Amino acid sequence: MENCLTEIEIYIIQRVKEIRKEKGLTQEQLSLKLDKGVGFIGDIESPSKKAKYNIKHLNEISKILKCSPKDFWPEKSL
């Protein structure tokens, strides 16, 4: 299946994943803290899925991971 995500979407997904792992949270733990189904983060992090974060997700994830939403974005445009 061809990846239909944009370069910026892929970048943000990878950054959330990196920070999630640094903070010691599993995909399932982060999904549940977001009040989503257990597979929510797994679907987003899977390269074969079309799922992606929206702005609200990123804001809530930054609260959970105790970081700034800016931490998920690149320094310069892609």
All heavy atoms as a GROMACS GRO file, in nm:
protein
  635
    1MET      N    1   0.085  -0.119   0.000
    1MET     CA    2   0.000   0.000   0.000
    1MET      C    3   0.089   0.125   0.000
    1MET      O    4   0.181   0.136   0.078
    1MET     CB    5  -0.090  -0.002   0.123
    1MET     CG    6  -0.176   0.120   0.138
    1MET     SD    7  -0.277   0.105   0.289
    1MET     CE    8  -0.408   0.209   0.244
    2GLU      N    9   0.060   0.216  -0.084
    2GLU     CA   10   0.139   0.338  -0.096
    2GLU      C   11   0.105   0.433   0.020
    2GLU      O   12  -0.010   0.448   0.059
    2GLU     CB   13   0.106   0.407  -0.228
    2GLU     CG   14   0.194   0.526  -0.256
    2GLU     CD   15   0.161   0.589  -0.390
    2GLU    OE1   16   0.134   0.513  -0.484
    2GLU    OE2   17   0.161   0.711  -0.398
    3ASN      N   18   0.209   0.493   0.076
    3ASN     CA   19   0.189   0.585   0.187
    3ASN      C   20   0.130   0.716   0.133
    3ASN      O   21   0.188   0.778   0.046
    3ASN     CB   22   0.322   0.611   0.258
    3ASN     CG   23   0.303   0.679   0.392
    3ASN    OD1   24   0.208   0.753   0.412
    3ASN    ND2   25   0.393   0.653   0.482
    4CYS      N   26   0.017   0.757   0.186
    4CYS     CA   27  -0.049   0.878   0.137
    4CYS      C   28  -0.032   0.995   0.232
    4CYS      O   29  -0.096   1.097   0.217
    4CYS     CB   30  -0.197   0.851   0.111
    4CYS     SG   31  -0.285   0.800   0.258
    5LEU      N   32   0.057   0.980   0.330
    5LEU     CA   33   0.082   1.089   0.424
    5LEU      C   34   0.185   1.184   0.365
    5LEU      O   35   0.273   1.145   0.290
    5LEU     CB   36   0.134   1.033   0.557
    5LEU     CG   37   0.041   0.941   0.634
    5LEU    CD1   38   0.110   0.887   0.758
    5LEU    CD2   39  -0.087   1.013   0.673
    6THR      N   40   0.175   1.309   0.403
    6THR     CA   41   0.271   1.408   0.357
    6THR      C   42   0.398   1.400   0.439
    6THR      O   43   0.402   1.338   0.547
    6THR     CB   44   0.212   1.551   0.369
    6THR    OG1   45   0.193   1.580   0.508
    6THR    CG2   46   0.083   1.565   0.292
    7GLU      N   47   0.503   1.464   0.390
    7GLU     CA   48   0.631   1.463   0.459
    7GLU      C   49   0.618   1.522   0.600
    7GLU      O   50   0.676   1.469   0.696
    7GLU     CB   51   0.732   1.544   0.377
    7GLU     CG   52   0.874   1.531   0.426
    7GLU     CD   53   0.974   1.602   0.335
    7GLU    OE1   54   0.935   1.659   0.231
    7GLU    OE2   55   1.092   1.600   0.371
    8ILE      N   56   0.542   1.627   0.615
    8ILE     CA   57   0.525   1.689   0.748
    8ILE      C   58   0.447   1.598   0.841
    8ILE      O   59   0.478   1.588   0.960
    8ILE     CB   60   0.462   1.831   0.738
    8ILE    CG1   61   0.466   1.902   0.874
    8ILE    CG2   62   0.320   1.827   0.686
    8ILE    CD1   63   0.601   1.939   0.924
    9GLU      N   64   0.347   1.529   0.790
    9GLU     CA   65   0.271   1.436   0.874
    9GLU      C   66   0.360   1.322   0.923
    9GLU      O   67   0.355   1.285   1.041
    9GLU     CB   68   0.151   1.380   0.797
    9GLU     CG   69   0.043   1.485   0.774
    9GLU     CD   70  -0.060   1.445   0.671
    9GLU    OE1   71  -0.030   1.362   0.581
    9GLU    OE2   72  -0.172   1.499   0.678
   10ILE      N   73   0.442   1.269   0.835
   10ILE     CA   74   0.534   1.162   0.871
   10ILE      C   75   0.634   1.212   0.976
   10ILE      O   76   0.662   1.143   1.075
   10ILE     CB   77   0.607   1.107   0.746
   10ILE    CG1   78   0.505   1.037   0.656
   10ILE    CG2   79   0.721   1.014   0.785
   10ILE    CD1   80   0.558   1.007   0.516
   11TYR      N   81   0.686   1.332   0.957
   11TYR     CA   82   0.781   1.390   1.052
   11TYR      C   83   0.717   1.400   1.191
   11TYR      O   84   0.777   1.359   1.291
   11TYR     CB   85   0.826   1.529   1.005
   11TYR     CG   86   0.926   1.592   1.097
   11TYR    CD1   87   1.062   1.576   1.076
   11TYR    CD2   88   0.885   1.667   1.208
   11TYR    CE1   89   1.155   1.633   1.163
   11TYR    CE2   90   0.976   1.724   1.294
   11TYR     CZ   91   1.111   1.707   1.272
   11TYR     OH   92   1.203   1.762   1.358
   12ILE      N   93   0.597   1.455   1.199
   12ILE     CA   94   0.530   1.474   1.328
   12ILE      C   95   0.501   1.341   1.395
   12ILE      O   96   0.524   1.324   1.515
   12ILE     CB   97   0.403   1.559   1.311
   12ILE    CG1   98   0.443   1.704   1.278
   12ILE    CG2   99   0.315   1.554   1.436
   12ILE    CD1  100   0.329   1.794   1.238
   13ILE      N  101   0.455   1.245   1.319
   13ILE     CA  102   0.429   1.111   1.374
   13ILE      C  103   0.558   1.053   1.434
   13ILE      O  104   0.557   0.999   1.545
   13ILE     CB  105   0.369   1.018   1.267
   13ILE    CG1  106   0.226   1.063   1.235
   13ILE    CG2  107   0.372   0.872   1.314
   13ILE    CD1  108   0.167   0.999   1.110
   14GLN      N  109   0.669   1.067   1.363
   14GLN     CA  110   0.797   1.016   1.413
   14GLN      C  111   0.842   1.089   1.539
   14GLN      O  112   0.895   1.028   1.632
   14GLN     CB  113   0.904   1.024   1.304
   14GLN     CG  114   0.885   0.922   1.193
   14GLN     CD  115   0.881   0.780   1.246
   14GLN    OE1  116   0.965   0.737   1.324
   14GLN    NE2  117   0.780   0.704   1.203
   15ARG      N  118   0.823   1.221   1.542
   15ARG     CA  119   0.863   1.298   1.660
   15ARG      C  120   0.779   1.259   1.783
   15ARG      O  121   0.833   1.243   1.892
   15ARG     CB  122   0.848   1.449   1.635
   15ARG     CG  123   0.958   1.508   1.554
   15ARG     CD  124   1.093   1.501   1.623
   15ARG     NE  125   1.093   1.581   1.745
   15ARG     CZ  126   1.162   1.552   1.854
   15ARG    NH1  127   1.240   1.446   1.859
   15ARG    NH2  128   1.154   1.630   1.961
   16VAL      N  129   0.649   1.243   1.765
   16VAL     CA  130   0.564   1.200   1.876
   16VAL      C  131   0.611   1.063   1.925
   16VAL      O  132   0.623   1.039   2.045
   16VAL     CB  133   0.415   1.197   1.836
   16VAL    CG1  134   0.331   1.130   1.944
   16VAL    CG2  135   0.363   1.338   1.808
   17LYS      N  136   0.641   0.974   1.832
   17LYS     CA  137   0.688   0.840   1.866
   17LYS      C  138   0.818   0.847   1.946
   17LYS      O  139   0.833   0.779   2.048
   17LYS     CB  140   0.708   0.758   1.738
   17LYS     CG  141   0.752   0.616   1.761
   17LYS     CD  142   0.764   0.543   1.628
   17LYS     CE  143   0.809   0.400   1.644
   17LYS     NZ  144   0.816   0.331   1.514
   18GLU      N  145   0.914   0.927   1.900
   18GLU     CA  146   1.042   0.942   1.971
   18GLU      C  147   1.021   0.992   2.113
   18GLU      O  148   1.078   0.938   2.208
   18GLU     CB  149   1.132   1.041   1.897
   18GLU     CG  150   1.189   0.991   1.767
   18GLU     CD  151   1.260   1.102   1.688
   18GLU    OE1  152   1.294   1.208   1.748
   18GLU    OE2  153   1.281   1.084   1.568
   19ILE      N  154   0.941   1.097   2.128
   19ILE     CA  155   0.919   1.155   2.260
   19ILE      C  156   0.841   1.058   2.348
   19ILE      O  157   0.870   1.043   2.467
   19ILE     CB  158   0.850   1.293   2.249
   19ILE    CG1  159   0.943   1.391   2.176
   19ILE    CG2  160   0.812   1.346   2.386
   19ILE    CD1  161   0.879   1.522   2.136
   20ARG      N  162   0.743   0.989   2.290
   20ARG     CA  163   0.666   0.888   2.365
   20ARG      C  164   0.758   0.783   2.423
   20ARG      O  165   0.750   0.749   2.541
   20ARG     CB  166   0.561   0.823   2.273
   20ARG     CG  167   0.488   0.706   2.336
   20ARG     CD  168   0.392   0.639   2.242
   20ARG     NE  169   0.451   0.575   2.127
   20ARG     CZ  170   0.519   0.459   2.128
   20ARG    NH1  171   0.541   0.396   2.242
   20ARG    NH2  172   0.567   0.408   2.016
   21LYS      N  173   0.851   0.734   2.339
   21LYS     CA  174   0.945   0.631   2.385
   21LYS      C  175   1.041   0.686   2.490
   21LYS      O  176   1.072   0.617   2.587
   21LYS     CB  177   1.023   0.574   2.266
   21LYS     CG  178   0.937   0.483   2.180
   21LYS     CD  179   1.019   0.424   2.067
   21LYS     CE  180   0.944   0.314   1.998
   21LYS     NZ  181   1.028   0.242   1.901
   22GLU      N  182   1.089   0.809   2.471
   22GLU     CA  183   1.177   0.872   2.570
   22GLU      C  184   1.109   0.881   2.706
   22GLU      O  185   1.174   0.868   2.810
   22GLU     CB  186   1.216   1.014   2.526
   22GLU     CG  187   1.317   1.019   2.414
   22GLU     CD  188   1.335   1.160   2.357
   22GLU    OE1  189   1.284   1.258   2.419
   22GLU    OE2  190   1.400   1.172   2.252
   23LYS      N  191   0.978   0.904   2.706
   23LYS     CA  192   0.901   0.917   2.830
   23LYS      C  193   0.857   0.782   2.885
   23LYS      O  194   0.794   0.775   2.990
   23LYS     CB  195   0.778   1.005   2.809
   23LYS     CG  196   0.809   1.143   2.756
   23LYS     CD  197   0.867   1.233   2.862
   23LYS     CE  198   0.888   1.373   2.806
   23LYS     NZ  199   0.920   1.470   2.908
   24GLY      N  200   0.889   0.674   2.812
   24GLY     CA  201   0.860   0.539   2.860
   24GLY      C  202   0.715   0.495   2.848
   24GLY      O  203   0.672   0.407   2.921
   25LEU      N  204   0.642   0.554   2.754
   25LEU     CA  205   0.502   0.515   2.735
   25LEU      C  206   0.488   0.423   2.615
   25LEU      O  207   0.551   0.445   2.511
   25LEU     CB  208   0.414   0.638   2.712
   25LEU     CG  209   0.380   0.724   2.832
   25LEU    CD1  210   0.298   0.846   2.788
   25LEU    CD2  211   0.302   0.646   2.934
   26THR      N  212   0.404   0.323   2.628
   26THR     CA  213   0.372   0.237   2.516
   26THR      C  214   0.265   0.304   2.430
   26THR      O  215   0.200   0.400   2.474
   26THR     CB  216   0.319   0.100   2.563
   26THR    OG1  217   0.193   0.120   2.629
   26THR    CG2  218   0.417   0.030   2.656
   27GLN      N  219   0.245   0.250   2.311
   27GLN     CA  220   0.136   0.299   2.225
   27GLN      C  221   0.003   0.287   2.298
   27GLN      O  222  -0.079   0.379   2.296
   27GLN     CB  223   0.132   0.219   2.095
   27GLN     CG  224   0.249   0.240   2.004
   27GLN     CD  225   0.244   0.149   1.882
   27GLN    OE1  226   0.174   0.048   1.880
   27GLN    NE2  227   0.321   0.185   1.781
   28GLU      N  228  -0.018   0.173   2.361
   28GLU     CA  229  -0.145   0.148   2.430
   28GLU      C  230  -0.165   0.247   2.546
   28GLU      O  231  -0.274   0.303   2.562
   28GLU     CB  232  -0.148   0.005   2.483
   28GLU     CG  233  -0.276  -0.030   2.555
   28GLU     CD  234  -0.281  -0.174   2.604
   28GLU    OE1  235  -0.195  -0.256   2.564
   28GLU    OE2  236  -0.371  -0.203   2.684
   29GLN      N  237  -0.061   0.271   2.624
   29GLN     CA  238  -0.073   0.365   2.736
   29GLN      C  239  -0.109   0.505   2.688
   29GLN      O  240  -0.196   0.570   2.746
   29GLN     CB  241   0.058   0.370   2.816
   29GLN     CG  242   0.085   0.244   2.895
   29GLN     CD  243   0.227   0.240   2.950
   29GLN    OE1  244   0.322   0.288   2.888
   29GLN    NE2  245   0.242   0.182   3.069
   30LEU      N  246  -0.042   0.551   2.583
   30LEU     CA  247  -0.072   0.684   2.532
   30LEU      C  248  -0.214   0.689   2.475
   30LEU      O  249  -0.288   0.786   2.498
   30LEU     CB  250   0.030   0.726   2.426
   30LEU     CG  251   0.014   0.868   2.371
   30LEU    CD1  252   0.008   0.973   2.481
   30LEU    CD2  253   0.125   0.900   2.272
   31SER      N  254  -0.256   0.585   2.404
   31SER     CA  255  -0.393   0.579   2.351
   31SER      C  256  -0.496   0.593   2.463
   31SER      O  257  -0.591   0.671   2.452
   31SER     CB  258  -0.417   0.446   2.278
   31SER     OG  259  -0.340   0.436   2.162
   32LEU      N  260  -0.475   0.519   2.570
   32LEU     CA  261  -0.570   0.522   2.682
   32LEU      C  262  -0.570   0.656   2.753
   32LEU      O  263  -0.675   0.706   2.793
   32LEU     CB  264  -0.540   0.407   2.779
   32LEU     CG  265  -0.564   0.267   2.722
   32LEU    CD1  266  -0.518   0.160   2.819
   32LEU    CD2  267  -0.710   0.246   2.683
   33LYS      N  268  -0.454   0.718   2.768
   33LYS     CA  269  -0.446   0.850   2.832
   33LYS      C  270  -0.518   0.956   2.746
   33LYS      O  271  -0.566   1.055   2.799
   33LYS     CB  272  -0.301   0.890   2.856
   33LYS     CG  273  -0.236   0.815   2.970
   33LYS     CD  274  -0.091   0.856   2.988
   33LYS     CE  275  -0.023   0.780   3.097
   33LYS     NZ  276  -0.064   0.820   3.232
   34LEU      N  277  -0.527   0.932   2.617
   34LEU     CA  278  -0.599   1.022   2.527
   34LEU      C  279  -0.749   0.990   2.520
   34LEU      O  280  -0.823   1.055   2.448
   34LEU     CB  281  -0.543   1.010   2.384
   34LEU     CG  282  -0.412   1.080   2.356
   34LEU    CD1  283  -0.358   1.038   2.220
   34LEU    CD2  284  -0.429   1.230   2.362
   35ASP      N  285  -0.792   0.888   2.596
   35ASP     CA  286  -0.931   0.841   2.591
   35ASP      C  287  -0.969   0.788   2.453
   35ASP      O  288  -1.079   0.811   2.404
   35ASP     CB  289  -1.030   0.951   2.632
   35ASP     CG  290  -1.049   0.957   2.782
   35ASP    OD1  291  -1.025   0.855   2.849
   35ASP    OD2  292  -1.090   1.064   2.832
   36LYS      N  293  -0.874   0.720   2.390
   36LYS     CA  294  -0.896   0.658   2.259
   36LYS      C  295  -0.889   0.507   2.276
   36LYS      O  296  -0.847   0.457   2.380
   36LYS     CB  297  -0.790   0.704   2.158
   36LYS     CG  298  -0.786   0.854   2.136
   36LYS     CD  299  -0.908   0.902   2.064
   36LYS     CE  300  -0.902   1.051   2.035
   36LYS     NZ  301  -1.026   1.098   1.975
   37GLY      N  302  -0.924   0.435   2.172
   37GLY     CA  303  -0.911   0.290   2.174
   37GLY      C  304  -0.765   0.249   2.185
   37GLY      O  305  -0.675   0.326   2.150
   38VAL      N  306  -0.740   0.127   2.234
   38VAL     CA  307  -0.603   0.083   2.259
   38VAL      C  308  -0.515   0.085   2.135
   38VAL      O  309  -0.394   0.098   2.145
   38VAL     CB  310  -0.598  -0.057   2.325
   38VAL    CG1  311  -0.657  -0.053   2.464
   38VAL    CG2  312  -0.666  -0.161   2.239
   39GLY      N  313  -0.573   0.074   2.017
   39GLY     CA  314  -0.494   0.071   1.894
   39GLY      C  315  -0.476   0.206   1.825
   39GLY      O  316  -0.416   0.213   1.718
   40PHE      N  317  -0.525   0.313   1.885
   40PHE     CA  318  -0.524   0.445   1.820
   40PHE      C  319  -0.382   0.488   1.781
   40PHE      O  320  -0.356   0.521   1.665
   40PHE     CB  321  -0.588   0.549   1.913
   40PHE     CG  322  -0.589   0.688   1.858
   40PHE    CD1  323  -0.678   0.723   1.757
   40PHE    CD2  324  -0.502   0.784   1.905
   40PHE    CE1  325  -0.680   0.852   1.706
   40PHE    CE2  326  -0.503   0.913   1.856
   40PHE     CZ  327  -0.592   0.947   1.756
   41ILE      N  328  -0.290   0.488   1.874
   41ILE     CA  329  -0.153   0.532   1.846
   41ILE      C  330  -0.085   0.433   1.751
   41ILE      O  331  -0.013   0.473   1.659
   41ILE     CB  332  -0.070   0.550   1.975
   41ILE    CG1  333  -0.134   0.656   2.066
   41ILE    CG2  334   0.076   0.586   1.943
   41ILE    CD1  335  -0.141   0.795   2.009
   42GLY      N  336  -0.109   0.304   1.771
   42GLY     CA  337  -0.052   0.203   1.682
   42GLY      C  338  -0.094   0.223   1.538
   42GLY      O  339  -0.014   0.209   1.446
   43ASP      N  340  -0.220   0.259   1.518
   43ASP     CA  341  -0.269   0.286   1.382
   43ASP      C  342  -0.198   0.406   1.321
   43ASP      O  343  -0.163   0.406   1.203
   43ASP     CB  344  -0.420   0.311   1.380
   43ASP     CG  345  -0.501   0.184   1.397
   43ASP    OD1  346  -0.444   0.073   1.385
   43ASP    OD2  347  -0.622   0.195   1.424
   44ILE      N  348  -0.175   0.510   1.400
   44ILE     CA  349  -0.108   0.628   1.349
   44ILE      C  350   0.039   0.599   1.320
   44ILE      O  351   0.093   0.642   1.219
   44ILE     CB  352  -0.124   0.747   1.446
   44ILE    CG1  353  -0.271   0.792   1.446
   44ILE    CG2  354  -0.030   0.862   1.410
   44ILE    CD1  355  -0.305   0.899   1.546
   45GLU      N  356   0.104   0.524   1.408
   45GLU     CA  357   0.246   0.496   1.390
   45GLU      C  358   0.274   0.389   1.285
   45GLU      O  359   0.388   0.372   1.242
   45GLU     CB  360   0.310   0.457   1.524
   45GLU     CG  361   0.318   0.574   1.620
   45GLU     CD  362   0.387   0.542   1.751
   45GLU    OE1  363   0.435   0.427   1.769
   45GLU    OE2  364   0.392   0.631   1.838
   46SER      N  365   0.172   0.319   1.240
   46SER     CA  366   0.190   0.216   1.138
   46SER      C  367   0.200   0.278   1.000
   46SER      O  368   0.111   0.351   0.957
   46SER     CB  369   0.071   0.119   1.140
   46SER     OG  370   0.078   0.030   1.030
   47PRO      N  371   0.309   0.250   0.928
   47PRO     CA  372   0.326   0.310   0.796
   47PRO      C  373   0.223   0.264   0.693
   47PRO      O  374   0.204   0.330   0.592
   47PRO     CB  375   0.467   0.270   0.754
   47PRO     CG  376   0.510   0.163   0.848
   47PRO     CD  377   0.422   0.168   0.968
   48SER      N  378   0.154   0.155   0.720
   48SER     CA  379   0.056   0.105   0.623
   48SER      C  380  -0.083   0.165   0.641
   48SER      O  381  -0.173   0.139   0.564
   48SER     CB  382   0.047  -0.048   0.633
   48SER     OG  383  -0.004  -0.086   0.759
   49LYS      N  384  -0.100   0.247   0.744
   49LYS     CA  385  -0.231   0.308   0.771
   49LYS      C  386  -0.233   0.454   0.728
   49LYS      O  387  -0.130   0.519   0.718
   49LYS     CB  388  -0.262   0.302   0.921
   49LYS     CG  389  -0.256   0.164   0.982
   49LYS     CD  390  -0.386   0.093   0.966
   49LYS     CE  391  -0.377  -0.041   1.040
   49LYS     NZ  392  -0.498  -0.110   1.052
   50LYS      N  393  -0.352   0.507   0.704
   50LYS     CA  394  -0.368   0.647   0.665
   50LYS      C  395  -0.391   0.737   0.786
   50LYS      O  396  -0.399   0.857   0.772
   50LYS     CB  397  -0.489   0.662   0.572
   50LYS     CG  398  -0.476   0.594   0.440
   50LYS     CD  399  -0.601   0.622   0.359
   50LYS     CE  400  -0.613   0.528   0.241
   50LYS     NZ  401  -0.736   0.550   0.166
   51ALA      N  402  -0.404   0.678   0.905
   51ALA     CA  403  -0.435   0.756   1.025
   51ALA      C  404  -0.327   0.859   1.054
   51ALA      O  405  -0.210   0.838   1.025
   51ALA     CB  406  -0.449   0.661   1.145
   52LYS      N  407  -0.370   0.972   1.108
   52LYS     CA  408  -0.275   1.078   1.143
   52LYS      C  409  -0.332   1.159   1.258
   52LYS      O  410  -0.449   1.148   1.292
   52LYS     CB  411  -0.245   1.167   1.023
   52LYS     CG  412  -0.368   1.230   0.960
   52LYS     CD  413  -0.333   1.297   0.830
   52LYS     CE  414  -0.458   1.336   0.755
   52LYS     NZ  415  -0.432   1.377   0.619
   53TYR      N  416  -0.247   1.240   1.318
   53TYR     CA  417  -0.289   1.327   1.428
   53TYR      C  418  -0.355   1.453   1.375
   53TYR      O  419  -0.322   1.500   1.267
   53TYR     CB  420  -0.167   1.370   1.511
   53TYR     CG  421  -0.097   1.258   1.581
   53TYR    CD1  422   0.034   1.224   1.550
   53TYR    CD2  423  -0.161   1.184   1.681
   53TYR    CE1  424   0.099   1.121   1.615
   53TYR    CE2  425  -0.097   1.080   1.745
   53TYR     CZ  426   0.034   1.049   1.712
   53TYR     OH  427   0.098   0.947   1.776
   54ASN      N  428  -0.445   1.509   1.455
   54ASN     CA  429  -0.495   1.642   1.426
   54ASN      C  430  -0.439   1.737   1.532
   54ASN      O  431  -0.370   1.693   1.625
   54ASN     CB  432  -0.649   1.645   1.415
   54ASN     CG  433  -0.719   1.614   1.546
   54ASN    OD1  434  -0.671   1.646   1.654
   54ASN    ND2  435  -0.835   1.550   1.537
   55ILE      N  436  -0.468   1.864   1.520
   55ILE     CA  437  -0.412   1.964   1.612
   55ILE      C  438  -0.456   1.937   1.756
   55ILE      O  439  -0.376   1.949   1.849
   55ILE     CB  440  -0.454   2.106   1.568
   55ILE    CG1  441  -0.401   2.137   1.428
   55ILE    CG2  442  -0.407   2.210   1.668
   55ILE    CD1  443  -0.252   2.133   1.413
   56LYS      N  444  -0.579   1.898   1.775
   56LYS     CA  445  -0.628   1.867   1.910
   56LYS      C  446  -0.550   1.751   1.970
   56LYS      O  447  -0.511   1.756   2.087
   56LYS     CB  448  -0.778   1.836   1.906
   56LYS     CG  449  -0.835   1.810   2.044
   56LYS     CD  450  -0.984   1.781   2.038
   56LYS     CE  451  -1.033   1.750   2.178
   56LYS     NZ  452  -1.152   1.669   2.180
   57HIS      N  453  -0.528   1.645   1.891
   57HIS     CA  454  -0.449   1.531   1.940
   57HIS      C  455  -0.312   1.578   1.986
   57HIS      O  456  -0.264   1.540   2.093
   57HIS     CB  457  -0.426   1.426   1.830
   57HIS     CG  458  -0.549   1.360   1.778
   57HIS    ND1  459  -0.562   1.326   1.646
   57HIS    CD2  460  -0.663   1.320   1.838
   57HIS    CE1  461  -0.679   1.267   1.628
   57HIS    NE2  462  -0.742   1.264   1.742
   58LEU      N  463  -0.245   1.659   1.902
   58LEU     CA  464  -0.109   1.702   1.934
   58LEU      C  465  -0.106   1.786   2.062
   58LEU      O  466  -0.014   1.773   2.143
   58LEU     CB  467  -0.049   1.780   1.817
   58LEU     CG  468  -0.026   1.697   1.690
   58LEU    CD1  469   0.020   1.787   1.577
   58LEU    CD2  470   0.074   1.586   1.716
   59ASN      N  471  -0.206   1.870   2.082
   59ASN     CA  472  -0.213   1.949   2.204
   59ASN      C  473  -0.230   1.859   2.326
   59ASN      O  474  -0.162   1.876   2.428
   59ASN     CB  475  -0.327   2.051   2.194
   59ASN     CG  476  -0.323   2.150   2.307
   59ASN    OD1  477  -0.223   2.220   2.327
   59ASN    ND2  478  -0.431   2.157   2.384
   60GLU      N  479  -0.321   1.762   2.317
   60GLU     CA  480  -0.345   1.670   2.430
   60GLU      C  481  -0.222   1.582   2.456
   60GLU      O  482  -0.187   1.557   2.571
   60GLU     CB  483  -0.469   1.584   2.404
   60GLU     CG  484  -0.598   1.663   2.402
   60GLU     CD  485  -0.622   1.743   2.530
   60GLU    OE1  486  -0.610   1.687   2.640
   60GLU    OE2  487  -0.651   1.864   2.518
   61ILE      N  488  -0.157   1.535   2.350
   61ILE     CA  489  -0.037   1.452   2.366
   61ILE      C  490   0.074   1.532   2.433
   61ILE      O  491   0.146   1.480   2.519
   61ILE     CB  492   0.009   1.396   2.229
   61ILE    CG1  493  -0.092   1.291   2.181
   61ILE    CG2  494   0.149   1.336   2.239
   61ILE    CD1  495  -0.072   1.247   2.037
   62SER      N  496   0.087   1.660   2.397
   62SER     CA  497   0.192   1.741   2.460
   62SER      C  498   0.167   1.755   2.610
   62SER      O  499   0.261   1.758   2.688
   62SER     CB  500   0.203   1.878   2.392
   62SER     OG  501   0.092   1.959   2.421
   63LYS      N  502   0.042   1.763   2.652
   63LYS     CA  503   0.010   1.768   2.795
   63LYS      C  504   0.051   1.638   2.864
   63LYS      O  505   0.112   1.639   2.970
   63LYS     CB  506  -0.140   1.792   2.817
   63LYS     CG  507  -0.188   1.929   2.775
   63LYS     CD  508  -0.339   1.938   2.793
   63LYS     CE  509  -0.397   2.064   2.735
   63LYS     NZ  510  -0.544   2.067   2.746
   64ILE      N  511   0.017   1.526   2.801
   64ILE     CA  512   0.048   1.395   2.858
   64ILE      C  513   0.200   1.373   2.865
   64ILE      O  514   0.252   1.323   2.966
   64ILE     CB  515  -0.019   1.283   2.775
   64ILE    CG1  516  -0.171   1.292   2.788
   64ILE    CG2  517   0.032   1.145   2.816
   64ILE    CD1  518  -0.249   1.214   2.685
   65LEU      N  519   0.271   1.411   2.759
   65LEU     CA  520   0.416   1.389   2.754
   65LEU      C  521   0.494   1.502   2.821
   65LEU      O  522   0.617   1.498   2.824
   65LEU     CB  523   0.460   1.373   2.608
   65LEU     CG  524   0.401   1.254   2.533
   65LEU    CD1  525   0.452   1.251   2.389
   65LEU    CD2  526   0.434   1.122   2.604
   66LYS      N  527   0.422   1.601   2.873
   66LYS     CA  528   0.484   1.714   2.942
   66LYS      C  529   0.591   1.782   2.856
   66LYS      O  530   0.707   1.796   2.894
   66LYS     CB  531   0.541   1.670   3.077
   66LYS     CG  532   0.434   1.623   3.174
   66LYS     CD  533   0.493   1.583   3.306
   66LYS     CE  534   0.390   1.548   3.411
   66LYS     NZ  535   0.295   1.449   3.382
   67CYS      N  536   0.547   1.820   2.736
   67CYS     CA  537   0.635   1.892   2.644
   67CYS      C  538   0.550   1.997   2.572
   67CYS      O  539   0.431   2.007   2.597
   67CYS     CB  540   0.701   1.796   2.545
   67CYS     SG  541   0.587   1.714   2.431
   68SER      N  542   0.611   2.070   2.485
   68SER     CA  543   0.539   2.170   2.406
   68SER      C  544   0.493   2.108   2.275
   68SER      O  545   0.565   2.024   2.218
   68SER     CB  546   0.632   2.287   2.375
   68SER     OG  547   0.573   2.372   2.279
   69PRO      N  548   0.377   2.148   2.223
   69PRO     CA  549   0.338   2.101   2.090
   69PRO      C  550   0.444   2.135   1.985
   69PRO      O  551   0.459   2.064   1.887
   69PRO     CB  552   0.207   2.173   2.062
   69PRO     CG  553   0.153   2.211   2.195
   69PRO     CD  554   0.273   2.233   2.283
   70LYS      N  555   0.519   2.243   2.008
   70LYS     CA  556   0.626   2.282   1.915
   70LYS      C  557   0.734   2.174   1.903
   70LYS      O  558   0.803   2.168   1.803
   70LYS     CB  559   0.691   2.414   1.958
   70LYS     CG  560   0.599   2.533   1.948
   70LYS     CD  561   0.673   2.664   1.969
   70LYS     CE  562   0.739   2.670   2.104
   70LYS     NZ  563   0.802   2.800   2.132
   71ASP      N  564   0.747   2.091   2.007
   71ASP     CA  565   0.848   1.985   2.004
   71ASP      C  566   0.822   1.882   1.894
   71ASP      O  567   0.912   1.807   1.858
   71ASP     CB  568   0.857   1.914   2.140
   71ASP     CG  569   0.909   2.005   2.249
   71ASP    OD1  570   0.980   2.104   2.218
   71ASP    OD2  571   0.878   1.979   2.367
   72PHE      N  572   0.701   1.878   1.844
   72PHE     CA  573   0.666   1.781   1.740
   72PHE      C  574   0.695   1.832   1.599
   72PHE      O  575   0.690   1.756   1.504
   72PHE     CB  576   0.517   1.744   1.749
   72PHE     CG  577   0.474   1.694   1.884
   72PHE    CD1  578   0.354   1.736   1.939
   72PHE    CD2  579   0.551   1.604   1.957
   72PHE    CE1  580   0.311   1.690   2.063
   72PHE    CE2  581   0.510   1.557   2.082
   72PHE     CZ  582   0.390   1.601   2.135
   73TRP      N  583   0.721   1.962   1.585
   73TRP     CA  584   0.737   2.025   1.454
   73TRP      C  585   0.883   2.048   1.422
   73TRP      O  586   0.965   2.071   1.510
   73TRP     CB  587   0.663   2.159   1.453
   73TRP     CG  588   0.514   2.141   1.459
   73TRP    CD1  589   0.439   2.115   1.569
   73TRP    CD2  590   0.424   2.144   1.350
   73TRP    NE1  591   0.307   2.104   1.534
   73TRP    CE2  592   0.295   2.120   1.401
   73TRP    CE3  593   0.440   2.166   1.212
   73TRP    CZ2  594   0.182   2.116   1.321
   73TRP    CZ3  595   0.327   2.162   1.132
   73TRP    CH2  596   0.200   2.137   1.186
   74PRO      N  597   0.919   2.046   1.294
   74PRO     CA  598   1.058   2.074   1.254
   74PRO      C  599   1.092   2.222   1.274
   74PRO      O  600   1.001   2.307   1.280
   74PRO     CB  601   1.061   2.036   1.106
   74PRO     CG  602   0.921   2.053   1.060
   74PRO     CD  603   0.834   2.020   1.177
   75GLU      N  604   1.220   2.252   1.284
   75GLU     CA  605   1.266   2.390   1.297
   75GLU      C  606   1.232   2.471   1.172
   75GLU      O  607   1.196   2.587   1.181
   75GLU     CB  608   1.416   2.394   1.319
   75GLU     CG  609   1.460   2.347   1.457
   75GLU     CD  610   1.418   2.444   1.566
   75GLU    OE1  611   1.428   2.566   1.547
   75GLU    OE2  612   1.373   2.395   1.672
   76LYS      N  613   1.246   2.407   1.056
   76LYS     CA  614   1.220   2.474   0.928
   76LYS      C  615   1.116   2.396   0.850
   76LYS      O  616   1.098   2.277   0.872
   76LYS     CB  617   1.348   2.485   0.848
   76LYS     CG  618   1.453   2.570   0.916
   76LYS     CD  619   1.575   2.587   0.832
   76LYS     CE  620   1.671   2.677   0.907
   76LYS     NZ  621   1.787   2.712   0.835
   77SER      N  622   1.052   2.460   0.757
   77SER     CA  623   0.952   2.392   0.676
   77SER      C  624   1.017   2.281   0.594
   77SER      O  625   1.135   2.287   0.561
   77SER     CB  626   0.881   2.491   0.585
   77SER     OG  627   0.973   2.555   0.501
   78LEU      N  628   0.938   2.181   0.564
   78LEU     CA  629   0.988   2.066   0.488
   78LEU      C  630   0.944   2.076   0.342
   78LEU      O  631   0.846   2.132   0.309
   78LEU     CB  632   0.934   1.935   0.547
   78LEU     CG  633   0.972   1.908   0.692
   78LEU    CD1  634   0.908   1.779   0.739
   78LEU    CD2  635   1.122   1.899   0.708
   0.00000   0.00000   0.00000
